[in-house]
Amino acid sequence: MATPDSKIGPTTRTSRIAAPGRSIHVRLPPFQTLVDAHAQELHRFLIASIGPDGADDALQETFLSALRAYPRLRDATHLRAWLYTIAQHKATDAVRRSIRHRASDIDEVDSRRIAVTPPPSPDDELWSAVRVLPPRQRSAVVHRFVFDLAYREVAERMGVSEEAARQNVSAALRRLRKDVNR
């Protein structure tokens, strides 16, 4: 006599088998809960990291990448730091893309199609220098000075030790002092 289990073929799964790459014991909140809880702060982080022009796209790419990886997570204890890591990678990609695709010769473009840019603010030079810092230093500076977080909180968001967060901020400030003419 055939039992229901004897008809299970190689492509059929029972509820007792975990999905590949995911621990059965991980309890993840609904993804929308993560989006609602962290979208605004990630957006501010990305604006400070890459500027307002690319921040919206980088935020969307961050959440798309996170959504794709979410079912495979094995640890749900540091979801915020995980999102910040993805956002930092997307910011780094955006900076690299903008360097790679700079327009060097616009003589052939009709002058009516060129946008008029507003006059630079006094902090433009500083933020331009921040945007070209190495990713960890840039992230540490943004968390420390844009979000006004203590080093302990910077470390939590970056997924590093407090000492590493301090070192990243210190190295970034040394470089900014050297690079920015003030």
Wavefront OBJ file of the C-alpha trace (Angstrom):
o trace
v 0.000 0.000 0.000
v 1.363 3.374 -0.967
v 1.672 6.066 1.666
v 1.518 9.761 0.820
v 5.257 10.036 1.513
v 6.134 7.331 -1.012
v 4.833 9.513 -3.866
v 7.214 12.352 -3.061
v 9.593 12.738 -5.970
v 12.986 14.435 -6.116
v 11.466 17.873 -6.825
v 8.771 17.780 -4.141
v 9.487 19.068 -0.641
v 7.745 18.446 2.608
v 7.253 21.109 5.229
v 9.927 19.459 7.392
v 12.739 20.359 4.979
v 14.217 23.855 5.287
v 14.710 26.043 2.247
v 18.312 25.950 1.002
v 20.667 28.339 2.762
v 18.265 29.313 5.535
v 18.254 28.129 9.081
v 14.926 26.853 10.314
v 15.320 28.757 13.599
v 15.736 32.301 12.205
v 12.746 34.516 12.924
v 12.794 37.509 10.563
v 10.309 40.369 10.766
v 8.315 41.144 7.631
v 10.524 42.948 5.131
v 8.158 45.931 4.975
v 8.779 46.461 8.697
v 12.493 46.907 7.960
v 11.743 49.325 5.148
v 9.420 51.396 7.321
v 11.843 51.451 10.248
v 15.020 52.360 8.346
v 14.147 54.032 5.019
v 14.416 57.642 6.234
v 17.721 57.223 8.046
v 19.221 55.216 5.165
v 18.099 57.929 2.759
v 19.792 60.620 4.872
v 22.914 58.458 5.023
v 22.944 58.100 1.235
v 22.358 61.829 0.668
v 25.342 62.588 2.856
v 27.409 59.862 1.196
v 26.732 60.468 -2.490
v 24.608 63.603 -2.717
v 20.917 64.208 -3.281
v 20.976 63.369 -7.005
v 21.818 59.695 -6.589
v 20.430 58.987 -3.122
v 16.924 57.977 -4.232
v 18.221 55.459 -6.747
v 20.790 54.104 -4.293
v 18.071 53.660 -1.655
v 15.913 51.701 -4.081
v 18.884 49.551 -5.084
v 19.662 48.993 -1.406
v 16.194 47.687 -0.653
v 16.069 45.572 -3.810
v 19.355 43.912 -2.911
v 18.205 43.445 0.666
v 14.904 41.937 -0.471
v 16.710 39.448 -2.711
v 19.045 38.386 0.118
v 16.480 38.488 2.943
v 15.231 34.899 2.672
v 18.823 33.587 2.912
v 19.751 35.451 6.112
v 21.068 33.232 8.869
v 21.122 35.823 11.643
v 18.468 38.403 12.461
v 20.257 40.197 15.290
v 21.956 42.998 13.302
v 19.497 43.829 10.537
v 20.131 47.574 10.748
v 23.898 47.156 10.339
v 23.227 44.714 7.490
v 21.099 47.360 5.707
v 23.768 50.021 6.267
v 26.394 47.694 4.793
v 24.282 47.217 1.675
v 23.642 50.983 1.474
v 27.365 51.669 1.807
v 28.099 49.257 -1.045
v 25.474 50.964 -3.209
v 26.959 54.375 -2.363
v 30.419 53.141 -3.317
v 29.040 51.780 -6.595
v 27.366 55.134 -7.326
v 30.581 57.058 -6.679
v 32.523 54.715 -8.960
v 29.839 55.008 -11.637
v 29.879 58.806 -11.514
v 33.670 58.880 -11.855
v 33.533 56.472 -14.778
v 30.808 58.370 -16.652
v 31.893 61.961 -16.306
v 31.270 64.121 -19.351
v 34.590 65.643 -20.310
v 33.628 67.365 -23.535
v 30.305 69.166 -23.789
v 31.177 71.479 -26.685
v 28.938 69.500 -29.037
v 25.885 69.716 -26.755
v 23.315 72.397 -27.532
v 23.639 75.129 -24.876
v 19.856 75.130 -24.316
v 20.081 71.515 -23.104
v 22.703 72.225 -20.460
v 21.179 72.778 -17.038
v 22.076 75.895 -15.142
v 23.597 74.891 -11.831
v 23.032 76.933 -8.701
v 26.046 78.670 -7.190
v 28.063 76.371 -4.948
v 27.407 76.524 -1.242
v 30.336 77.102 1.102
v 30.218 73.431 2.155
v 30.277 71.954 -1.359
v 34.053 71.539 -1.295
v 33.868 69.748 2.055
v 31.071 67.380 0.995
v 32.817 66.652 -2.285
v 35.864 65.630 -0.264
v 33.711 63.496 2.053
v 32.174 61.696 -0.934
v 35.590 60.516 -2.186
v 36.764 59.166 1.179
v 37.206 55.391 1.419
v 33.814 53.748 2.091
v 34.312 52.915 5.788
v 35.711 56.367 6.567
v 32.908 58.074 4.650
v 30.321 55.973 6.465
v 31.858 56.712 9.870
v 31.969 60.466 9.209
v 28.364 60.557 8.024
v 27.135 58.605 11.047
v 29.179 60.657 13.490
v 28.600 64.173 12.160
v 25.433 64.077 10.033
v 23.444 61.828 12.371
v 25.333 63.140 15.448
v 25.751 59.637 16.855
v 28.060 58.560 19.632
v 30.916 56.272 18.616
v 29.130 53.287 20.181
v 26.112 53.892 17.920
v 28.346 54.475 14.885
v 29.997 51.120 15.597
v 26.620 49.361 15.883
v 25.384 50.764 12.569
v 28.619 49.929 10.775
v 28.912 46.481 12.346
v 32.404 47.184 13.757
v 33.940 47.736 17.180
v 33.753 51.135 18.841
v 37.536 51.475 18.493
v 37.312 50.779 14.747
v 34.609 53.440 14.418
v 36.840 55.961 16.223
v 39.803 55.066 14.007
v 37.738 55.454 10.833
v 36.489 58.893 11.908
v 39.975 59.973 12.950
v 41.567 58.841 9.684
v 38.796 60.556 7.695
v 39.227 63.828 9.573
v 43.000 63.766 9.016
v 42.455 63.268 5.313
v 39.766 65.963 5.114
v 41.977 68.478 6.909
v 44.709 67.767 4.406
v 42.486 67.800 1.297
v 40.084 70.664 2.003
v 41.538 74.159 1.708
v 40.162 76.007 4.721
l 1 2 3 4 5 6 7 8 9 10 11 12 13 14 15 16 17 18 19 20 21 22 23 24 25 26 27 28 29 30 31 32 33 34 35 36 37 38 39 40 41 42 43 44 45 46 47 48 49 50 51 52 53 54 55 56 57 58 59 60 61 62 63 64 65 66 67 68 69 70 71 72 73 74 75 76 77 78 79 80 81 82 83 84 85 86 87 88 89 90 91 92 93 94 95 96 97 98 99 100 101 102 103 104 105 106 107 108 109 110 111 112 113 114 115 116 117 118 119 120 121 122 123 124 125 126 127 128 129 130 131 132 133 134 135 136 137 138 139 140 141 142 143 144 145 146 147 148 149 150 151 152 153 154 155 156 157 158 159 160 161 162 163 164 165 166 167 168 169 170 171 172 173 174 175 176 177 178 179 180 181 182
